[in-house]
Amino acid sequence: MAKATRKTPARRNSPARKRHTTKALDPMTVARVSSAYWHSKVLHVANRLDVFNRLSGKSMSVDELARETGADERGLDILLIAATSLGFLERVNGRYRNSALATTFLVKTSPRFQGGIVSMFESWYPTWDKLYDAVVTGKPPVQKPHDQGEEATRTYIYGMHYRGVAQAQLLAKRIPLKGRAHLVDIAGGPGTFSIMFCKQNKGLSATVIDQPQTLAVTREIIAAHEMTGRVHTKPGDYLNEAFGSGYDAALLSSMLNQESPAVVQDIFRKTYQALAPGGLVIVQDQMLNDDKSGPVLSAMIGVNQLLHTPGGAAHSGREIAEWLTGVGFGKVKRVPMSAPSPFTVLTGIKPS
């Protein structure tokens, strides 16, 4: 009778075994990503009810807050518990108060106030609900904020300003413009970066180019920073108009993702023409890494551009550098930014 053949067990260090045991999968990942909007909606509603400003410098019970906001007491308490769990509030003996996070970023009197950002993202929520349509058609399902009235434009521009203050201060310190006289800020929105560059560099003036609707808000922000004499505004359409000439520095910040590669390269050509020989170009955006696998924030900004623009997408740092070089800029390099800045910054020089 033939002997039974004994099976040899697989070796413990086989490649197949390693592939399946190198990293444990988190079973909550799918649920966490699928429900991420729960967190954002809690913050949106708390901000809209002005909870953080009502709690500035004091604590309140839920019934006190319900009377002030006009909200249902049970509904408000459930919302406040959720905001507490997210780190925006603290609950002590049944009373609520702002956390350090909310005090720093969500109270209007704070110099680091970002409540405008919350309002801006809440206004985009219905648009994101149409992502399926945008992916299938390749077309934005909504109008741009400039086409939605003065209040929508105002909310959007102030949101950009509050979001940009810390980064503008960082960039102005990181890239010296000493000895340069005139910066052009193309599609500069609220003018935040021009303001901070001028504060950092004595003798520097700046011109912010943008749409007239935007510039009406920009001038308010410039005046609030007491920079009216040094930061000027110029109505213009960067898609169809030249930027002027004779500038010795140019800033392109957080606007290239709105456009297609062909349009970005045209913007670079017009920027090159606007600069005097030896002029410096500064390009700042939330760029993809070179293999376009992330980071997450840049990838999500690309999705947002799909929803809001006809040709926008997130571009990689390598692509941006190649396009700058292609129109004639030399000495193109990346400028490292300290954490937690999410931006990639490139500079280049127009040859003398």
C-alpha positions in Angstrom: 0.0 0.0 0.0 1.4 3.4 -0.9 2.4 5.7 1.9 0.4 8.8 2.5 2.2 11.9 1.4 2.7 14.4 4.2 2.2 18.1 3.2 5.0 20.4 4.1 3.7 23.4 6.0 4.4 26.8 4.4 7.5 28.5 5.8 6.8 31.3 8.3 9.0 33.8 6.4 7.5 33.2 3.0 6.8 36.4 0.9 3.1 35.6 0.7 2.8 35.4 4.4 4.7 38.7 4.8 2.4 40.5 2.4 -0.7 39.7 4.6 0.8 40.4 8.0 3.0 43.5 7.6 0.2 46.0 8.5 -3.1 45.4 10.2 -6.1 47.0 8.6 -8.2 49.4 10.6 -11.8 48.1 10.3 -13.2 51.5 11.1 -11.6 53.3 8.2 -14.5 53.0 5.8 -17.0 54.1 8.5 -14.9 57.0 9.6 -14.4 58.4 6.1 -18.0 57.8 5.1 -19.3 59.7 8.2 -16.7 62.5 8.2 -19.3 65.1 7.3 -21.0 64.5 10.7 -18.1 66.3 12.4 -18.1 69.2 9.9 -21.8 69.8 10.2 -21.6 70.0 14.0 -19.0 72.7 13.7 -21.0 74.5 11.0 -24.2 74.6 13.1 -22.4 75.7 16.3 -20.7 78.5 14.4 -24.0 79.6 12.7 -25.6 79.7 16.2 -22.7 81.9 17.3 -22.0 79.6 20.2 -18.3 80.4 20.5 -18.8 84.1 20.6 -21.6 83.8 23.1 -19.3 81.8 25.3 -16.3 84.2 25.0 -14.8 84.7 28.4 -17.6 82.8 30.3 -19.5 79.6 30.8 -23.2 79.0 30.2 -25.7 76.3 30.9 -27.6 74.8 28.0 -30.8 76.5 29.0 -29.1 79.9 29.0 -27.6 79.2 25.6 -31.0 77.9 24.3 -32.7 81.2 25.3 -29.9 83.3 23.6 -29.9 81.2 20.4 -33.6 80.5 20.2 -32.7 76.8 19.7 -34.5 73.8 21.3 -32.8 72.9 24.6 -32.6 69.1 23.9 -31.4 69.7 20.4 -28.8 72.2 21.5 -27.5 70.1 24.3 -26.9 67.2 21.9 -25.1 69.5 19.6 -22.9 70.9 22.4 -22.0 67.5 23.6 -20.8 66.6 20.1 -18.8 69.9 19.9 -17.3 69.0 23.3 -16.2 65.6 22.0 -14.6 67.3 19.0 -12.5 69.5 21.3 -14.2 72.8 20.6 -16.0 73.1 24.0 -15.4 72.0 27.6 -18.3 70.7 29.8 -17.8 71.3 33.5 -20.6 70.6 36.0 -23.2 70.8 33.2 -22.0 74.2 32.0 -20.2 74.8 28.7 -17.2 77.0 28.0 -14.8 77.4 25.0 -11.8 75.3 24.7 -8.4 76.9 24.0 -9.0 75.8 20.3 -12.2 77.7 20.1 -10.9 80.7 22.0 -8.0 81.0 19.6 -9.7 80.3 16.2 -13.5 80.7 16.6 -14.0 83.9 18.7 -14.2 87.1 16.6 -12.0 89.2 18.9 -9.0 86.8 18.4 -6.3 87.9 16.0 -6.3 84.3 14.7 -10.1 84.1 14.1 -11.1 81.6 11.5 -14.9 81.6 11.8 -15.1 83.0 8.2 -13.6 79.7 7.0 -16.3 77.7 8.7 -19.0 79.8 7.0 -17.2 79.5 3.7 -17.1 75.7 3.9 -20.6 75.4 5.0 -21.7 77.5 2.0 -20.0 74.9 -0.2 -21.8 71.9 1.4 -24.7 71.7 -1.1 -22.2 71.8 -3.9 -20.2 68.8 -2.6 -23.5 66.9 -2.6 -23.4 67.2 -6.4 -19.9 65.5 -6.7 -21.4 62.5 -8.5 -22.8 64.8 -11.2 -19.4 66.6 -11.5 -17.4 63.4 -11.9 -19.8 62.0 -14.5 -20.2 65.2 -16.6 -16.8 66.8 -15.9 -18.5 70.1 -15.4 -19.0 72.3 -12.3 -22.6 72.0 -11.0 -22.7 75.5 -9.5 -21.8 79.1 -10.3 -18.6 80.7 -8.9 -19.0 82.7 -5.7 -18.6 86.0 -7.6 -21.8 85.2 -9.5 -23.9 84.5 -6.4 -24.2 88.1 -5.0 -22.4 90.5 -2.7 -23.0 88.5 0.5 -21.6 85.3 -0.9 -18.6 87.1 -2.3 -18.0 88.8 1.0 -18.2 85.5 3.0 -15.8 83.9 0.6 -13.2 86.7 0.6 -13.2 87.1 4.4 -12.9 83.3 4.7 -9.8 83.4 2.5 -8.4 86.3 4.6 -8.8 84.6 7.9 -7.4 81.4 6.6 -4.4 83.1 5.1 -3.2 85.4 7.9 -0.8 82.9 9.6 0.6 81.7 6.3 1.0 85.2 5.0 3.0 86.2 8.1 5.2 83.0 7.7 5.8 83.6 4.0 6.7 87.2 4.5 9.4 86.3 7.0 10.6 83.3 4.9 11.1 85.2 1.6 12.8 88.5 2.1 11.9 91.3 -0.4 14.4 93.8 1.0 15.4 96.3 -1.8 12.4 95.4 -4.0 10.0 98.3 -4.6 6.8 97.0 -6.1 5.0 93.6 -5.7 2.1 92.6 -7.9 -0.3 90.1 -6.3 -2.1 88.4 -9.1 -5.7 87.3 -8.2 -4.7 88.4 -4.7 -8.2 88.1 -3.3 -8.3 89.7 0.1 -4.8 91.2 -0.2 -3.6 89.4 2.9 -0.2 88.4 1.5 0.5 91.8 0.1 -0.4 93.4 3.5 2.0 91.1 5.4 4.8 91.5 2.8 4.6 95.3 3.0 4.5 95.2 6.8 7.6 93.0 6.8 9.6 95.1 4.2 10.0 98.8 4.6 9.7 100.7 1.4 7.8 98.0 -0.4 4.4 98.7 -2.0 2.0 96.2 -3.6 -0.8 96.1 -6.1 -3.6 93.5 -5.8 -5.2 92.6 -9.1 -8.6 90.9 -8.9 -12.3 91.3 -9.9 -14.1 94.5 -8.9 -16.5 92.6 -6.6 -13.6 91.1 -4.7 -11.7 94.3 -4.5 -14.6 96.1 -2.8 -14.0 93.7 0.2 -10.2 93.8 -0.2 -10.1 97.5 0.3 -11.9 97.1 3.7 -9.3 94.6 4.8 -6.4 96.8 3.7 -7.9 99.8 5.5 -8.4 97.6 8.7 -4.7 96.9 8.6 -3.9 100.6 8.0 -2.1 99.8 4.8 -4.1 101.9 2.3 -1.1 104.1 1.4 1.0 101.1 0.4 -1.3 98.3 -0.8 -3.3 99.3 -3.8 -5.9 97.6 -5.9 -6.3 97.2 -9.6 -9.4 95.7 -11.3 -8.4 93.1 -13.8 -9.2 89.7 -15.3 -6.0 87.6 -15.2 -7.4 85.3 -17.8 -7.9 87.9 -20.5 -5.7 90.9 -19.5 -2.0 91.7 -19.1 -0.8 92.5 -15.6 1.2 95.6 -16.4 5.0 96.0 -16.3 8.0 97.1 -14.3 7.2 95.1 -11.1 10.2 93.6 -9.4 8.3 90.9 -7.5 5.1 88.9 -8.3 3.0 86.6 -6.2 0.7 83.8 -7.4 -0.9 82.4 -4.3 -3.6 79.7 -4.1 -5.0 80.4 -7.5 -3.3 78.1 -9.9 -5.4 75.0 -8.9 -8.4 76.9 -10.3 -7.0 76.5 -13.8 -6.0 74.0 -16.4 -2.3 73.4 -17.3 -2.6 75.5 -20.5 -4.1 78.4 -18.6 -1.5 78.2 -15.8 1.3 78.4 -18.4 -0.3 81.4 -20.0 -0.5 83.1 -16.5 3.2 82.4 -16.1 4.0 84.0 -19.5 2.1 87.1 -18.5 3.8 87.2 -15.1 7.2 87.0 -16.8 6.3 89.9 -19.1 5.1 92.0 -16.1 8.4 91.6 -14.2 11.5 93.8 -14.8 14.8 91.9 -15.4 15.9 90.3 -12.2 12.3 90.2 -10.9 11.3 87.5 -8.5 8.2 85.2 -8.9 6.7 83.5 -5.9 4.3 80.7 -6.5 2.4 79.2 -3.5 -0.2 76.6 -3.6 -1.3 73.3 -2.0 0.4 71.2 -4.6 0.4 67.4 -5.1 3.6 65.5 -4.6 5.5 64.5 -7.7 3.9 61.1 -8.2 0.4 62.6 -7.5 -0.5 60.2 -4.7 -1.2 62.9 -2.2 -1.2 64.7 0.2 -4.8 64.4 1.2 -5.5 68.1 1.5 -4.1 68.9 -2.0 -6.1 66.0 -3.5 -9.3 67.2 -1.9 -8.7 70.7 -3.2 -8.5 69.2 -6.6 -11.9 67.7 -6.1 -13.2 71.1 -4.9 -11.9 72.6 -8.1 -13.8 70.0 -10.1 -17.0 71.2 -8.4 -16.3 74.9 -8.8 -14.3 75.4 -12.0 -14.4 74.2 -15.6 -10.8 73.2 -15.9 -9.2 73.4 -12.4 -7.3 70.5 -10.7 -4.5 70.1 -8.2 -1.1 70.3 -9.9 2.2 68.8 -8.7 5.2 70.7 -7.6 7.2 69.1 -10.4 4.7 70.3 -13.0 4.7 73.9 -11.7 8.5 74.0 -11.7 8.6 72.7 -15.3 6.0 75.3 -16.5 7.9 78.2 -14.8 11.2 77.1 -16.5 9.3 76.6 -19.8 8.3 80.3 -20.0 11.9 81.5 -19.2 12.3 81.7 -15.4 15.6 80.7 -14.1 16.9 79.5 -10.7 13.5 77.8 -10.0 13.6 76.2 -6.6 11.4 75.0 -3.7 11.4 77.1 -0.5 10.9 74.8 2.5 8.0 75.9 4.8 7.9 75.0 8.5 5.1 72.8 9.8 2.1 73.0 10.0 2.0 75.0 6.8 0.3 72.9 4.1 1.8 74.9 1.2 4.5 74.2 -1.4 6.4 77.4 -2.3 8.5 77.8 -5.5 10.5 80.8 -6.6 12.2 81.8 -9.8 14.1 84.8 -11.3 13.6 86.5 -14.6 17.1 86.7 -16.1 18.7 90.1 -16.2 
